[in-house]
Amino acid sequence: MSASPESDLISVFRAATQSLLGGLLAWVLTCSLAGAIAKVATGEYFDWFWALAWVVHLAFAGIGLWGLLVILLHAFCLSALVNGTDRVLRIIVIAFTAQLTTSMIVVVTFDAEALPRALTIWTPLAAISLIYLIVSFARQRRE
């Protein structure tokens, strides 16, 4: 009996992220997407410069003590991707949610008028991420 096409795709995805280049690329794209979504929340046009704004956001997060948690989460996610994990999508969702939240905090800090738009975008994305993580952990626990 052969494996399903879905499990083959997951295996390829998992294998692609289990290298320095693949893990780093997945992490950078995930964090860049979260930074770009936060930038769009300001109501301004999208600029590719902002797609890599996660570096600046991590620096701002690192300024405060609370930022250490964000940096540690990103270090954990990058390490898990590079060193290999069976739960690649879970790691990507954790990195995305952490970066999206950090990016939204930075955006709102610089533009307080963006708060309603930021919450409108952040709330459903964070809720979907949280639901996925809870279901994922529950399934793993049952296994």
C-alpha positions in Angstrom: 0.0 0.0 0.0 1.5 3.3 -1.0 1.5 6.5 1.0 -1.2 9.1 0.2 -0.2 12.1 -2.0 -0.9 14.4 1.0 1.6 12.6 3.2 4.2 12.6 0.4 3.8 16.4 0.1 4.2 16.7 3.9 7.4 14.5 3.8 8.9 16.6 1.0 8.1 19.8 2.9 9.5 18.5 6.1 12.7 17.3 4.3 13.1 20.7 2.5 13.1 22.6 5.8 15.6 20.2 7.6 18.7 22.0 6.4 20.3 25.3 7.1 19.2 26.9 3.9 15.7 25.4 3.8 15.0 26.1 7.5 16.4 29.6 7.2 14.4 30.3 4.1 11.1 29.0 5.6 11.7 31.1 8.7 12.6 34.3 6.8 9.6 33.9 4.5 7.3 33.3 7.5 8.5 36.3 9.5 8.6 38.5 6.4 5.0 37.7 5.6 4.0 38.5 9.2 5.9 41.8 9.0 4.3 42.7 5.6 0.8 41.9 7.0 1.4 44.2 9.9 2.6 47.0 7.5 -0.5 46.6 5.4 -2.5 47.1 8.7 -1.3 50.8 8.7 -3.3 51.4 5.6 -0.2 52.4 3.6 0.9 50.9 0.4 2.9 47.7 0.4 6.7 48.1 -0.1 9.1 45.2 -0.4 11.4 47.0 2.1 8.8 46.3 4.7 8.7 42.6 3.8 12.0 42.2 5.7 11.0 44.6 8.5 11.0 41.6 10.9 14.7 42.3 11.7 13.8 45.8 12.9 10.9 44.4 14.9 13.1 41.8 16.6 15.5 44.6 17.5 12.7 46.7 19.0 11.4 43.6 20.8 14.9 43.0 22.2 15.1 46.5 23.7 12.5 45.6 26.3 12.7 42.6 28.6 9.5 41.2 27.1 11.4 41.1 23.8 13.6 38.3 25.1 10.7 35.9 24.9 10.1 36.8 21.3 13.7 36.4 20.4 13.9 33.0 22.2 10.8 31.9 20.4 12.3 32.8 17.1 15.6 31.1 18.0 13.7 27.9 19.0 11.7 27.9 15.8 14.7 28.4 13.6 16.6 25.7 15.5 13.7 23.3 15.2 13.5 23.9 11.5 17.2 23.6 10.8 17.7 20.5 13.1 14.5 18.8 11.9 11.2 18.3 13.5 8.1 16.2 12.7 5.9 19.2 13.3 7.2 21.7 10.7 3.8 23.5 10.2 3.4 23.9 13.9 6.8 25.6 14.2 6.0 27.9 11.2 2.7 28.8 12.8 4.4 29.6 16.1 7.0 31.8 14.3 4.3 33.5 12.2 2.1 34.3 15.3 5.0 35.6 17.3 6.2 37.8 14.5 2.8 39.0 13.6 2.1 40.0 17.2 5.5 41.7 17.6 5.0 43.5 14.3 1.5 44.7 15.2 2.8 46.0 18.5 5.6 47.9 16.8 3.2 49.3 14.1 0.7 50.5 16.8 3.5 52.0 18.8 4.5 54.2 15.9 1.0 54.8 14.6 -1.7 54.7 17.3 -4.4 55.4 14.8 -3.6 52.0 13.2 -4.9 50.1 16.2 -8.4 49.4 14.9 -7.1 48.1 11.6 -4.3 46.2 13.3 -6.8 44.4 15.6 -9.1 43.7 12.6 -6.3 41.9 10.9 -4.5 40.4 13.9 -7.5 39.0 15.7 -8.7 36.5 13.0 -5.1 35.4 12.1 -4.1 34.9 15.7 -7.4 33.0 16.4 -6.8 30.7 13.5 -3.2 30.1 14.6 -4.3 29.4 18.2 -7.0 27.0 17.1 -4.5 25.2 14.8 -2.0 24.9 17.7 -4.5 23.7 20.2 -5.9 21.0 17.8 -2.3 20.0 16.8 -1.2 19.6 20.5 -4.5 17.7 21.3 -3.9 15.3 18.4 -0.3 14.7 19.4 -1.3 14.0 22.9 -3.8 11.3 21.7 -1.1 9.6 19.6 
